[in-house]
Amino acid sequence: DYRDERGSYDRVVSIEMFEAVGERYWSVFFDRLRARLKPGGLAGMQVITIRDSAYARYRAQPDFIQRYIFPGGMLPTPSIMRNLPAEHGLSVTRERVFGEDYARTLAEWRSRFHDAWETIAPLGFDERFRKLWSFYLHYCEAGFRAGYIDVRQLTFRVSGRSSGTPRARNAIPARTRAIAWWRRRRLCGCRRAGGRRRRARRWRDRRSGASPARRTGRAC
């Protein structure tokens, strides 16, 4: 059970499991996912979603799949898959949507199911099951082709900071700060020129015995 997991991971993958979690546990799922990822870790999810405009009706009245195939299941919407993870410190870095591919896959499953029925029936499956499963595959294929449901792959990263909160300097890796400093030095011509002028001034001061000139401003 994902709720009992205590390890820490660089990568976590969830493939069409979220739909079976149940709406009341969606926040728990993302809370545990965030807690189990190491800093900089990534989570990949493949999820079937339902169109945002259809969600209220779908949520209020169980459909065929919820009654006969996956009792207790609930499909999220695309907006839920972006907004809810963000509330738990996870941001979407990549997203791929491929509902038409899934429709084709379902058509292949249905064809192979019918072709193999003579070997399936002796395993204890009756005519009612054949009709139920055939309708289920047709039903899902139609939903994907119509765009009523979709399938998407999302990559989540642990958010670096909350919106509007300044990022602490020590939260940036030292190596990243060093590289940024060196690039600024290389790209800033006036800083290099200012440095040469200061070195030349100090050399003249040492030769003449005068007090070193004090820098009062930045080169750039």
Backbone as a chain_set.jsonl record, in Angstrom:
{"seq": "DYRDERGSYDRVVSIEMFEAVGERYWSVFFDRLRARLKPGGLAGMQVITIRDSAYARYRAQPDFIQRYIFPGGMLPTPSIMRNLPAEHGLSVTRERVFGEDYARTLAEWRSRFHDAWETIAPLGFDERFRKLWSFYLHYCEAGFRAGYIDVRQLTFRVSGRSSGTPRARNAIPARTRAIAWWRRRRLCGCRRAGGRRRRARRWRDRRSGASPARRTGRAC", "coords": {"N": [[0.85, -1.182, 0.0], [0.638, 2.184, -0.927], [0.417, 4.081, 1.052], [1.721, 3.095, 3.211], [4.37, 3.155, 2.613], [7.785, 3.91, 3.268], [10.252, 4.556, 2.263], [12.812, 6.503, 0.493], [13.116, 7.973, -2.694], [14.683, 8.4, -5.926], [13.236, 8.256, -8.266], [9.824, 7.707, -9.09], [7.197, 5.704, -10.295], [3.922, 5.502, -11.552], [1.417, 3.721, -13.01], [-1.596, 3.992, -14.389], [-2.848, 3.534, -11.945], [-3.792, 5.46, -10.265], [-6.466, 6.049, -10.848], [-7.901, 4.158, -9.496], [-7.615, 4.796, -6.863], [-9.506, 6.392, -5.594], [-11.511, 9.243, -5.023], [-11.5, 10.496, -2.46], [-9.025, 9.922, -1.477], [-7.149, 11.135, -3.058], [-5.647, 13.446, -2.353], [-4.143, 12.381, -0.283], [-2.613, 10.546, -1.694], [-0.934, 12.204, -3.324], [0.352, 13.612, -1.332], [1.828, 11.579, -0.056], [3.386, 10.784, -2.213], [4.951, 13.081, -2.668], [6.322, 13.132, -0.237], [7.927, 10.884, -0.425], [9.741, 11.306, -2.416], [13.103, 12.133, -3.179], [15.07, 15.188, -2.843], [14.996, 16.952, -5.871], [14.017, 14.77, -7.162], [12.01, 12.776, -9.479], [8.673, 12.06, -10.581], [6.724, 9.847, -12.446], [3.632, 9.561, -14.07], [0.979, 7.709, -15.509], [-2.196, 8.317, -16.525], [-5.708, 7.949, -16.88], [-7.969, 10.351, -17.891], [-10.89, 12.448, -17.51], [-12.927, 14.644, -19.42], [-12.938, 18.077, -18.458], [-15.362, 19.556, -18.525], [-17.271, 17.586, -18.302], [-17.086, 16.53, -15.836], [-18.585, 17.146, -13.449], [-21.161, 16.007, -13.838], [-20.427, 13.346, -14.273], [-19.259, 12.742, -11.817], [-21.413, 12.92, -10.117], [-23.125, 10.876, -10.834], [-22.707, 7.501, -11.063], [-21.104, 5.769, -13.742], [-21.264, 3.235, -16.363], [-18.805, 1.808, -16.197], [-18.004, 2.307, -13.548], [-20.026, 0.982, -12.23], [-19.959, -1.724, -13.083], [-17.365, -2.588, -13.788], [-15.051, -1.313, -12.53], [-15.698, -0.799, -9.551], [-15.976, 1.927, -7.318], [-13.973, 3.333, -8.511], [-12.564, 6.381, -9.894], [-12.221, 8.885, -12.278], [-9.86, 11.48, -12.721], [-9.749, 14.955, -13.754], [-8.07, 16.828, -16.415], [-7.342, 19.361, -15.333], [-7.408, 18.878, -12.588], [-5.247, 17.145, -12.379], [-3.177, 18.87, -12.704], [-3.492, 20.944, -10.823], [-3.996, 19.835, -8.219], [-1.632, 18.258, -7.541], [0.155, 20.431, -7.389], [-0.625, 21.707, -5.064], [0.53, 20.11, -3.23], [3.205, 20.465, -3.467], [4.297, 19.615, -5.912], [5.248, 19.986, -9.234], [4.264, 20.071, -12.681], [6.367, 18.988, -15.198], [6.525, 17.851, -17.692], [4.227, 16.736, -20.195], [2.269, 14.39, -21.895], [-0.183, 13.581, -24.215], [-2.318, 11.086, -25.459], [-4.784, 9.959, -26.492], [-5.996, 8.951, -28.863], [-4.289, 6.894, -29.599], [-4.78, 5.088, -27.577], [-7.41, 4.41, -28.111], [-7.102, 2.921, -30.455], [-5.621, 0.81, -29.4], [-7.52, -0.383, -27.707], [-9.339, -1.303, -29.624], [-7.787, -3.286, -30.797], [-7.476, -5.01, -28.606], [-10.134, -5.845, -28.261], [-10.621, -7.207, -30.675], [-8.774, -9.329, -30.485], [-9.671, -10.53, -28.178], [-12.178, -11.536, -28.99], [-11.302, -13.288, -30.976], [-9.978, -15.149, -29.432], [-11.899, -16.328, -27.911], [-12.89, -18.984, -27.931], [-10.98, -20.393, -26.552], [-11.054, -19.136, -24.146], [-13.611, -19.436, -22.976], [-13.79, -22.167, -21.911], [-12.437, -21.831, -19.505], [-14.174, -21.066, -17.617], [-15.716, -18.829, -18.093], [-18.73, -17.228, -18.941], [-21.412, -16.556, -21.37], [-22.555, -14.145, -20.66], [-20.396, -12.786, -19.485], [-18.777, -12.507, -21.747], [-20.288, -10.746, -23.353], [-20.437, -8.541, -21.633], [-17.717, -7.795, -21.336], [-17.036, -7.263, -23.964], [-18.711, -5.084, -24.504], [-17.642, -3.251, -22.684], [-15.046, -2.788, -23.769], [-15.765, -1.656, -26.249], [-17.115, 0.599, -25.29], [-15.122, 2.094, -23.938], [-13.343, 2.599, -26.054], [-14.945, 4.229, -27.711], [-15.226, 6.435, -26.011], [-12.591, 7.473, -25.913], [-12.158, 8.085, -28.618], [-14.051, 10.076, -29.015], [-13.098, 12.032, -27.409], [-14.039, 12.359, -24.892], [-12.968, 11.026, -22.758], [-9.486, 10.679, -21.908], [-5.977, 9.851, -22.2], [-2.997, 10.385, -20.421], [0.465, 11.092, -19.923], [2.374, 12.212, -17.311], [5.041, 14.103, -15.958], [6.352, 14.793, -12.846], [7.981, 17.114, -10.722], [9.592, 17.817, -7.649], [8.601, 20.796, -6.253], [10.606, 23.735, -6.18], [10.171, 25.939, -4.557], [7.584, 27.743, -2.854], [4.964, 29.591, -4.476], [5.718, 32.995, -4.931], [7.486, 33.144, -2.812], [10.678, 34.155, -1.858], [13.696, 32.673, -2.971], [16.008, 31.136, -0.925], [19.497, 31.933, -0.638], [21.248, 29.88, 0.145], [19.851, 27.716, -0.701], [20.478, 27.23, -3.25], [22.624, 25.16, -5.046], [26.151, 25.065, -4.274], [27.962, 24.673, -6.373], [26.463, 25.479, -8.577], [26.155, 28.201, -8.005], [28.833, 29.006, -8.162], [29.448, 28.528, -10.879], [27.659, 30.325, -12.103], [28.673, 32.765, -11.137], [31.241, 32.785, -12.342], [30.548, 32.849, -15.053], [29.317, 35.334, -15.205], [31.515, 36.948, -14.701], [33.054, 36.394, -16.968], [31.434, 37.278, -19.043], [31.096, 39.939, -18.575], [32.472, 42.657, -19.786], [33.159, 45.237, -18.909], [33.657, 44.831, -16.235], [35.965, 43.292, -16.316], [37.666, 45.172, -17.501], [37.615, 47.159, -15.514], [38.853, 45.77, -13.462], [41.455, 45.485, -14.479], [42.228, 48.16, -14.552], [42.193, 48.789, -11.812], [44.234, 47.107, -10.849], [46.433, 48.178, -12.206], [46.467, 50.736, -11.041], [46.998, 50.137, -8.357], [49.578, 49.12, -8.661], [50.984, 51.407, -9.539], [50.649, 52.964, -7.27], [52.088, 51.514, -5.371], [54.658, 51.799, -6.445], [55.069, 54.536, -6.184], [54.757, 54.939, -3.51], [52.474, 55.983, -2.434], [49.291, 56.103, -0.624], [47.041, 53.344, -1.059], [44.495, 53.627, -3.557], [41.093, 53.931, -2.812], [38.341, 51.871, -3.535], [35.254, 53.023, -4.628], [32.924, 52.434, -5.887], [31.003, 50.166, -8.013], [32.238, 48.327, -10.843], [30.394, 47.636, -12.715]], "CA": [[0.0, 0.0, 0.0], [1.477, 3.377, -1.038], [0.323, 4.847, 2.299], [2.632, 2.494, 4.196], [5.746, 3.238, 2.119], [8.614, 4.808, 4.073], [11.531, 4.788, 1.613], [13.035, 7.731, -0.268], [13.46, 7.517, -4.034], [14.997, 9.371, -6.981], [12.203, 8.143, -9.282], [8.626, 6.94, -8.752], [6.343, 5.53, -11.474], [2.569, 5.01, -11.292], [0.767, 3.522, -14.31], [-3.041, 3.746, -14.322], [-3.231, 3.126, -10.601], [-4.435, 6.589, -9.596], [-7.901, 5.992, -11.099], [-8.502, 3.235, -8.535], [-7.353, 5.272, -5.501], [-10.717, 6.974, -5.022], [-11.381, 10.697, -4.894], [-11.231, 10.919, -1.084], [-7.618, 9.658, -1.165], [-6.258, 11.772, -4.024], [-4.703, 14.31, -1.644], [-3.235, 11.497, 0.456], [-1.687, 9.979, -2.679], [0.093, 13.181, -3.704], [1.127, 13.915, -0.135], [2.796, 10.5, 0.129], [4.314, 10.833, -3.338], [5.893, 14.176, -2.386], [7.152, 12.772, 0.907], [8.82, 9.777, -0.748], [10.725, 11.732, -3.408], [14.277, 12.853, -2.731], [15.207, 16.495, -3.502], [15.338, 16.819, -7.28], [13.455, 13.532, -7.702], [10.944, 12.875, -10.475], [7.612, 11.057, -10.541], [6.014, 9.703, -13.715], [2.3, 8.969, -13.92], [0.08, 7.557, -16.656], [-3.529, 8.419, -15.933], [-6.856, 8.207, -17.741], [-8.689, 11.515, -17.379], [-12.175, 12.759, -18.126], [-13.033, 16.048, -19.818], [-13.326, 18.954, -17.343], [-16.766, 19.963, -18.61], [-18.143, 16.447, -18.022], [-16.741, 15.961, -14.534], [-19.644, 17.303, -12.438], [-22.188, 14.991, -14.085], [-19.792, 12.037, -14.068], [-19.035, 12.574, -10.381], [-22.696, 12.811, -9.421], [-23.869, 9.67, -11.23], [-21.782, 6.452, -11.521], [-21.345, 5.292, -15.107], [-21.207, 1.795, -16.581], [-17.544, 1.243, -15.704], [-18.01, 2.353, -12.088], [-21.006, 0.008, -11.726], [-19.738, -3.122, -13.443], [-15.972, -2.961, -14.058], [-14.176, -0.823, -11.462], [-16.463, -0.134, -8.474], [-15.181, 2.81, -6.473], [-12.995, 4.085, -9.297], [-12.921, 7.758, -10.258], [-11.253, 9.523, -13.166], [-9.632, 12.907, -12.508], [-9.749, 15.792, -14.953], [-6.739, 17.408, -16.673], [-7.032, 20.456, -14.409], [-7.109, 18.28, -11.283], [-3.905, 16.559, -12.442], [-2.197, 19.952, -12.622], [-3.674, 21.785, -9.642], [-3.889, 19.109, -6.961], [-0.224, 18.017, -7.196], [0.806, 21.694, -7.031], [-0.949, 21.975, -3.659], [1.382, 19.249, -2.41], [4.614, 20.731, -3.759], [4.734, 18.92, -7.12], [4.933, 20.744, -10.445], [4.331, 19.308, -13.926], [7.462, 19.419, -16.068], [6.252, 17.337, -19.035], [2.917, 16.102, -20.327], [2.018, 13.802, -23.213], [-1.574, 13.136, -24.319], [-2.371, 10.197, -26.618], [-6.05, 9.243, -26.44], [-6.264, 8.21, -30.105], [-3.51, 5.65, -29.543], [-5.465, 4.165, -26.661], [-8.592, 3.92, -28.828], [-6.632, 1.866, -31.35], [-5.245, -0.322, -28.546], [-8.765, -1.029, -27.269], [-9.874, -2.034, -30.778], [-6.963, -4.499, -30.913], [-7.85, -5.905, -27.496], [-11.456, -6.422, -28.535], [-10.48, -8.173, -31.759], [-8.059, -10.506, -29.98], [-10.574, -11.167, -27.208], [-13.158, -12.33, -29.752], [-10.593, -14.382, -31.656], [-9.537, -16.153, -28.463], [-13.016, -16.719, -27.039], [-13.029, -20.442, -27.852], [-10.069, -20.9, -25.515], [-11.375, -18.457, -22.889], [-14.857, -19.984, -22.412], [-13.594, -23.349, -21.053], [-11.844, -21.453, -18.228], [-15.257, -20.762, -16.686], [-16.36, -17.554, -18.422], [-19.97, -17.493, -19.67], [-21.803, -15.624, -22.425], [-22.769, -12.834, -20.045], [-19.093, -12.147, -19.355], [-18.303, -12.135, -23.084], [-21.006, -9.538, -23.782], [-20.054, -7.448, -20.738], [-16.355, -7.369, -21.648], [-17.059, -6.688, -25.309], [-19.306, -3.747, -24.388], [-16.665, -2.429, -21.975], [-14.003, -2.382, -24.705], [-16.397, -0.718, -27.179], [-17.461, 1.802, -24.53], [-13.897, 2.864, -23.715], [-12.839, 3.06, -27.35], [-15.774, 5.36, -28.136], [-14.904, 7.578, -25.163], [-11.315, 8.047, -26.348], [-12.299, 8.671, -29.965], [-14.867, 11.29, -28.9], [-12.42, 13.008, -26.565], [-14.718, 12.446, -23.594], [-11.891, 10.631, -21.863], [-8.169, 10.772, -22.55], [-4.898, 9.272, -21.399], [-1.854, 11.292, -20.434], [1.647, 10.796, -19.123], [2.847, 13.441, -16.691], [6.245, 14.037, -15.143], [6.3, 15.756, -11.749], [9.211, 17.391, -9.981], [9.367, 18.504, -6.38], [8.708, 22.236, -6.454], [11.727, 24.311, -5.444], [9.716, 26.913, -3.574], [6.187, 28.132, -2.995], [4.792, 30.777, -5.309], [5.855, 34.271, -4.257], [8.466, 33.071, -1.725], [12.043, 34.278, -2.381], [14.528, 31.494, -2.782], [17.182, 31.405, -0.097], [20.741, 31.743, -1.375], [21.851, 28.589, 0.454], [19.094, 26.637, -1.327], [21.088, 27.024, -4.557], [23.878, 24.417, -4.86], [27.359, 25.891, -4.342], [28.561, 24.562, -7.695], [25.662, 26.311, -9.478], [26.505, 29.604, -7.731], [30.189, 29.259, -8.662], [29.384, 28.609, -12.348], [26.99, 31.58, -12.458], [29.624, 33.861, -10.871], [32.297, 32.775, -13.353], [29.974, 33.292, -16.337], [29.144, 36.795, -15.147], [32.841, 37.55, -14.847], [33.53, 36.26, -18.354], [30.585, 38.021, -19.979], [31.057, 41.358, -18.252], [33.704, 43.278, -20.242], [33.532, 46.403, -18.116], [34.217, 44.348, -14.978], [37.344, 42.926, -16.592], [38.423, 46.408, -17.715], [37.752, 47.793, -14.208], [39.853, 45.018, -12.705], [42.778, 45.843, -15.001], [42.533, 49.526, -14.127], [42.517, 48.781, -10.381], [45.557, 46.507, -10.665], [47.429, 49.157, -12.662], [46.503, 51.812, -10.063], [47.703, 49.648, -7.178], [51.006, 48.996, -9.016], [51.546, 52.763, -9.539], [50.699, 53.444, -5.88], [53.215, 50.882, -4.688], [55.902, 52.387, -6.977], [55.226, 55.918, -5.723], [54.682, 54.978, -2.054], [51.235, 56.629, -2.018], [48.275, 55.209, -0.05], [46.232, 52.747, -2.116], [43.206, 54.263, -3.832], [39.977, 53.122, -2.324], [37.241, 51.686, -4.518], [34.025, 53.596, -4.079], [31.755, 52.008, -6.642], [31.151, 48.92, -8.762], [32.59, 48.536, -12.25], [29.162, 47.536, -13.514]], "C": [[0.898, 1.249, 0.0], [1.474, 4.199, 0.251], [1.281, 4.337, 3.373], [4.106, 2.612, 3.801], [6.538, 4.275, 2.917], [9.963, 5.126, 3.418], [11.6, 6.151, 0.943], [13.622, 7.35, -1.62], [13.781, 8.684, -4.963], [13.884, 9.416, -8.022], [11.047, 7.289, -8.756], [7.756, 6.874, -10.0], [5.007, 4.948, -11.036], [1.836, 4.926, -12.627], [-0.682, 3.076, -14.108], [-3.466, 3.096, -13.011], [-4.078, 4.202, -9.916], [-5.962, 6.545, -9.737], [-8.635, 5.107, -10.093], [-8.332, 3.693, -7.091], [-8.638, 5.748, -4.826], [-10.513, 8.443, -4.705], [-10.99, 11.133, -3.482], [-9.755, 10.738, -0.708], [-6.646, 10.331, -2.14], [-5.21, 12.648, -3.328], [-3.692, 13.486, -0.858], [-2.174, 10.939, -0.492], [-0.562, 10.966, -3.001], [0.942, 13.608, -2.506], [2.199, 12.852, 0.103], [3.828, 10.488, -0.995], [5.375, 11.909, -3.099], [6.853, 13.79, -1.26], [8.201, 11.719, 0.569], [9.878, 10.15, -1.77], [11.885, 12.464, -2.75], [14.311, 14.233, -3.389], [15.686, 16.313, -4.944], [14.762, 15.576, -7.925], [12.31, 13.792, -8.669], [9.929, 11.757, -10.266], [6.918, 11.04, -11.893], [4.686, 9.007, -13.484], [1.632, 8.842, -15.289], [-1.32, 7.43, -16.088], [-4.578, 8.623, -17.024], [-7.651, 9.345, -17.107], [-10.008, 11.684, -18.109], [-12.245, 14.259, -18.388], [-13.535, 16.905, -18.644], [-14.809, 19.284, -17.349], [-17.732, 18.835, -18.271], [-18.017, 15.952, -16.587], [-17.89, 16.025, -13.518], [-20.724, 16.231, -12.604], [-21.644, 13.585, -13.826], [-19.636, 11.733, -12.576], [-20.337, 12.328, -9.62], [-23.419, 11.499, -9.695], [-22.901, 8.616, -11.779], [-22.132, 5.963, -12.923], [-21.211, 3.768, -15.171], [-19.948, 1.167, -15.967], [-17.514, 1.227, -14.174], [-18.976, 1.321, -11.492], [-20.564, -1.437, -11.932], [-18.264, -3.544, -13.572], [-15.047, -2.578, -12.899], [-14.987, -0.08, -10.4], [-15.552, 0.704, -7.585], [-14.143, 3.617, -7.227], [-13.492, 5.479, -9.624], [-11.816, 8.346, -11.111], [-11.084, 10.99, -12.788], [-9.756, 13.658, -13.83], [-8.333, 16.3, -15.213], [-6.369, 18.515, -15.686], [-6.723, 19.932, -13.01], [-5.683, 17.744, -11.269], [-2.813, 17.622, -12.483], [-2.271, 20.677, -11.277], [-3.47, 21.044, -8.323], [-2.443, 18.765, -6.605], [0.498, 19.296, -6.755], [0.55, 22.054, -5.575], [-0.071, 21.166, -2.707], [2.86, 19.371, -2.79], [5.164, 20.004, -4.964], [4.314, 19.727, -8.343], [5.113, 19.861, -11.677], [5.446, 19.865, -14.796], [7.261, 18.946, -17.504], [4.885, 16.684, -19.038], [2.73, 15.616, -21.764], [0.605, 13.23, -23.215], [-1.718, 12.288, -25.584], [-3.628, 9.321, -26.612], [-6.356, 8.424, -27.69], [-5.487, 6.89, -30.145], [-4.195, 4.614, -28.66], [-6.716, 3.591, -27.323], [-8.209, 2.77, -29.759], [-6.25, 0.608, -30.557], [-6.479, -1.098, -28.106], [-9.406, -1.822, -28.404], [-9.1, -3.341, -30.983], [-7.302, -5.497, -29.806], [-9.171, -6.614, -27.784], [-11.369, -7.494, -29.612], [-9.813, -9.46, -31.274], [-8.895, -11.266, -28.95], [-11.583, -12.05, -27.927], [-12.485, -13.518, -30.441], [-10.223, -15.511, -30.695], [-10.676, -16.716, -27.61], [-13.15, -18.242, -26.892], [-12.088, -21.059, -26.819], [-10.337, -20.267, -24.152], [-12.571, -19.112, -22.201], [-14.632, -21.209, -21.519], [-12.974, -23.035, -19.692], [-12.891, -21.05, -17.197], [-15.972, -19.446, -16.939], [-17.567, -17.814, -19.314], [-20.261, -16.412, -20.717], [-22.038, -14.211, -21.878], [-21.446, -12.083, -19.916], [-18.585, -11.687, -20.726], [-18.959, -10.845, -23.546], [-20.601, -8.323, -22.943], [-18.679, -6.901, -21.113], [-16.289, -6.733, -23.029], [-17.629, -5.27, -25.272], [-18.337, -2.785, -23.707], [-15.581, -1.916, -22.926], [-14.539, -1.415, -25.753], [-16.61, 0.647, -26.507], [-16.239, 2.702, -24.338], [-13.336, 3.41, -25.026], [-13.621, 4.275, -27.829], [-15.452, 6.611, -27.319], [-13.61, 8.256, -25.567], [-11.447, 8.715, -27.709], [-13.09, 9.974, -29.924], [-14.181, 12.377, -28.078], [-13.083, 13.212, -25.219], [-13.767, 12.031, -22.477], [-10.581, 10.674, -22.634], [-7.165, 10.035, -21.684], [-3.683, 10.166, -21.535], [-0.744, 10.757, -19.536], [2.19, 12.124, -18.617], [4.114, 13.164, -15.899], [6.17, 15.153, -14.117], [7.685, 15.898, -11.118], [8.834, 18.094, -8.682], [9.603, 19.993, -6.592], [9.813, 22.802, -5.593], [11.294, 25.258, -4.351], [8.258, 27.203, -3.83], [6.108, 29.409, -3.806], [4.909, 32.044, -4.468], [6.869, 34.275, -3.124], [9.867, 33.192, -2.292], [12.846, 33.034, -2.071], [15.776, 31.855, -2.002], [18.448, 31.108, -0.893], [21.322, 30.36, -1.12], [21.048, 27.421, -0.091], [19.634, 26.324, -2.72], [22.41, 26.292, -4.356], [25.1, 25.301, -5.075], [27.978, 25.853, -5.727], [27.812, 25.436, -8.697], [25.991, 27.78, -9.279], [27.876, 29.949, -8.299], [30.199, 29.405, -10.179], [28.758, 29.924, -12.786], [27.922, 32.768, -12.25], [30.688, 33.939, -11.958], [31.765, 33.246, -14.7], [29.767, 34.795, -16.335], [30.472, 37.501, -15.328], [33.328, 37.521, -16.294], [32.743, 37.143, -19.302], [30.651, 39.527, -19.762], [32.387, 42.017, -18.624], [34.134, 44.445, -19.381], [34.093, 45.973, -16.78], [35.684, 43.963, -15.174], [38.214, 44.177, -16.757], [38.652, 47.124, -16.391], [38.811, 47.108, -13.372], [41.258, 45.354, -13.172], [43.181, 47.234, -14.55], [42.921, 49.572, -12.65], [43.904, 48.187, -10.127], [46.658, 47.476, -11.084], [47.576, 50.286, -11.657], [47.272, 51.386, -8.81], [49.209, 49.543, -7.451], [51.671, 50.359, -8.992], [51.677, 53.287, -8.116], [51.876, 52.835, -5.13], [54.542, 51.489, -5.144], [56.15, 53.774, -6.381], [55.192, 56.039, -4.21], [53.434, 55.656, -1.544], [50.291, 55.614, -1.404], [47.43, 54.633, -1.17], [44.915, 53.46, -2.288], [42.085, 53.341, -3.398], [38.879, 53.065, -3.343], [35.95, 52.153, -3.898], [32.788, 53.133, -4.827], [32.025, 50.722, -7.379], [31.499, 49.231, -10.206], [31.353, 48.463, -13.125], [28.036, 47.084, -12.619]], "O": [[1.807, 1.362, 0.823], [2.425, 4.934, 0.516], [1.609, 5.052, 4.32], [4.989, 2.216, 4.562], [6.045, 5.365, 3.207], [10.741, 5.899, 3.977], [10.601, 6.861, 0.833], [14.517, 6.508, -1.697], [13.248, 9.785, -4.825], [13.608, 10.469, -8.597], [11.257, 6.287, -8.072], [7.591, 7.879, -10.692], [4.964, 4.009, -10.241], [1.653, 5.94, -13.302], [-0.953, 1.943, -13.712], [-4.333, 2.222, -12.984], [-4.955, 3.904, -9.104], [-6.673, 6.967, -8.825], [-9.832, 5.275, -9.862], [-8.85, 3.048, -6.179], [-8.834, 5.532, -3.629], [-9.471, 8.838, -4.182], [-10.206, 12.071, -3.336], [-9.286, 11.33, 0.264], [-5.438, 10.113, -2.049], [-4.029, 12.598, -3.671], [-2.519, 13.849, -0.777], [-0.995, 10.866, -0.149], [0.616, 10.61, -2.957], [2.12, 13.928, -2.66], [3.341, 13.179, 0.425], [5.005, 10.215, -0.76], [6.564, 11.667, -3.306], [8.047, 14.084, -1.323], [9.252, 11.666, 1.207], [10.824, 9.391, -1.977], [11.685, 13.308, -1.877], [13.642, 14.436, -4.403], [16.662, 15.608, -5.2], [14.987, 15.338, -9.112], [11.718, 14.871, -8.683], [10.274, 10.657, -9.835], [6.563, 12.091, -12.427], [4.617, 7.992, -12.79], [1.71, 9.749, -16.118], [-1.597, 6.549, -15.274], [-4.361, 9.376, -17.973], [-7.966, 9.3, -15.918], [-10.212, 11.131, -19.189], [-11.671, 15.049, -17.639], [-14.448, 16.501, -17.924], [-15.448, 19.291, -16.297], [-18.9, 19.096, -17.982], [-18.754, 15.06, -16.167], [-18.136, 15.052, -12.804], [-21.15, 15.619, -11.625], [-22.321, 12.745, -13.232], [-19.854, 10.605, -12.136], [-20.36, 11.621, -8.613], [-24.233, 11.056, -8.885], [-22.329, 8.813, -12.851], [-23.303, 5.768, -13.251], [-21.061, 3.105, -14.145], [-20.018, 0.131, -15.306], [-17.057, 0.257, -13.57], [-18.764, 0.842, -10.378], [-20.769, -2.28, -11.059], [-17.953, -4.731, -13.476], [-14.343, -3.429, -12.356], [-14.96, 1.15, -10.358], [-14.493, 0.248, -7.154], [-13.5, 4.494, -6.65], [-14.697, 5.732, -9.631], [-10.641, 8.322, -10.743], [-12.078, 11.678, -12.555], [-9.855, 13.048, -14.894], [-7.48, 16.216, -14.33], [-5.221, 18.602, -15.251], [-5.866, 20.483, -12.32], [-4.983, 17.869, -10.264], [-1.637, 17.3, -12.313], [-1.246, 20.985, -10.669], [-2.837, 21.572, -7.409], [-2.05, 18.963, -5.455], [1.345, 19.259, -5.862], [1.411, 22.642, -4.921], [0.054, 21.497, -1.528], [3.664, 18.493, -2.476], [6.372, 19.787, -5.051], [3.15, 20.108, -8.468], [6.001, 19.009, -11.715], [5.475, 21.058, -15.097], [7.77, 19.569, -18.437], [4.435, 16.146, -18.026], [3.0, 16.342, -22.721], [0.239, 12.477, -22.313], [-1.295, 12.708, -26.661], [-3.543, 8.097, -26.714], [-6.912, 7.33, -27.596], [-5.979, 5.89, -30.668], [-4.188, 3.42, -28.96], [-7.046, 2.422, -27.122], [-8.916, 1.765, -29.837], [-6.521, -0.513, -30.987], [-6.484, -2.328, -28.13], [-9.958, -2.898, -28.171], [-9.688, -4.373, -31.304], [-7.402, -6.697, -30.059], [-9.305, -7.82, -27.577], [-11.967, -8.562, -29.482], [-10.251, -10.556, -31.623], [-8.829, -12.492, -28.865], [-11.816, -13.188, -27.518], [-13.038, -14.618, -30.48], [-10.16, -16.677, -31.085], [-10.435, -17.495, -26.688], [-13.496, -18.723, -25.813], [-12.372, -22.127, -26.275], [-9.905, -20.789, -23.124], [-12.554, -19.321, -20.988], [-15.238, -21.285, -20.45], [-12.983, -23.89, -18.807], [-12.561, -20.733, -16.055], [-16.75, -18.992, -16.101], [-17.465, -18.523, -20.316], [-19.473, -15.488, -20.92], [-21.757, -13.217, -22.548], [-21.377, -10.888, -20.202], [-18.026, -10.597, -20.846], [-18.29, -9.952, -24.065], [-20.442, -7.22, -23.466], [-18.493, -5.687, -21.199], [-15.557, -5.764, -23.232], [-17.104, -4.366, -25.922], [-18.226, -1.627, -24.112], [-15.237, -0.735, -22.891], [-13.856, -0.457, -26.116], [-16.323, 1.695, -27.085], [-16.308, 3.914, -24.546], [-12.903, 4.561, -25.089], [-13.03, 5.246, -28.302], [-15.409, 7.715, -27.86], [-13.53, 9.484, -25.568], [-10.901, 9.798, -27.925], [-12.828, 10.881, -30.714], [-14.637, 13.52, -28.057], [-12.731, 14.134, -24.484], [-13.768, 12.613, -21.392], [-10.573, 10.703, -23.864], [-7.476, 9.64, -20.56], [-3.372, 10.648, -22.625], [-0.985, 10.074, -18.54], [2.434, 13.045, -19.396], [4.244, 12.124, -15.253], [5.953, 16.314, -14.463], [8.444, 14.935, -11.002], [7.877, 18.866, -8.633], [10.669, 20.403, -7.051], [9.964, 22.423, -4.431], [11.967, 25.377, -3.327], [7.752, 26.933, -4.919], [7.045, 30.207, -3.832], [4.277, 32.158, -3.417], [7.096, 35.325, -2.523], [10.23, 32.389, -3.151], [12.679, 32.42, -1.017], [16.512, 32.77, -2.374], [18.492, 30.182, -1.704], [21.832, 29.723, -2.042], [21.471, 26.271, 0.021], [19.3, 25.294, -3.305], [23.244, 26.748, -3.575], [25.099, 26.176, -5.941], [28.467, 26.871, -6.216], [28.426, 26.062, -9.562], [26.098, 28.531, -10.248], [28.075, 31.033, -8.847], [30.867, 30.289, -10.716], [29.243, 30.571, -13.715], [27.966, 33.676, -13.079], [31.006, 35.024, -12.443], [32.457, 33.969, -15.417], [30.011, 35.46, -17.342], [30.559, 38.518, -16.015], [33.927, 38.478, -16.784], [33.299, 37.697, -20.25], [30.305, 40.303, -20.653], [33.34, 41.942, -17.849], [35.325, 44.637, -19.14], [34.935, 46.678, -16.224], [36.535, 44.255, -14.333], [39.329, 44.25, -16.241], [39.742, 47.643, -16.149], [39.575, 47.76, -12.66], [42.164, 45.494, -12.351], [44.339, 47.468, -14.204], [43.847, 50.286, -12.266], [44.66, 48.692, -9.297], [47.684, 47.591, -10.414], [48.69, 50.759, -11.429], [48.078, 52.143, -8.268], [50.021, 49.841, -6.576], [52.789, 50.49, -8.494], [52.652, 53.955, -7.772], [52.568, 53.509, -4.367], [55.449, 51.675, -4.334], [57.291, 54.145, -6.108], [55.543, 57.082, -3.66], [53.319, 55.894, -0.342], [50.443, 54.411, -1.617], [47.124, 55.335, -2.134], [44.28, 53.856, -1.311], [42.137, 52.128, -3.597], [38.519, 54.075, -3.947], [35.587, 51.745, -2.795], [31.677, 53.44, -4.396], [33.154, 50.23, -7.377], [31.107, 50.27, -10.737], [31.265, 49.139, -14.15], [26.905, 46.931, -13.079]]}, "num_chains": 1, "name": "protein.A"}
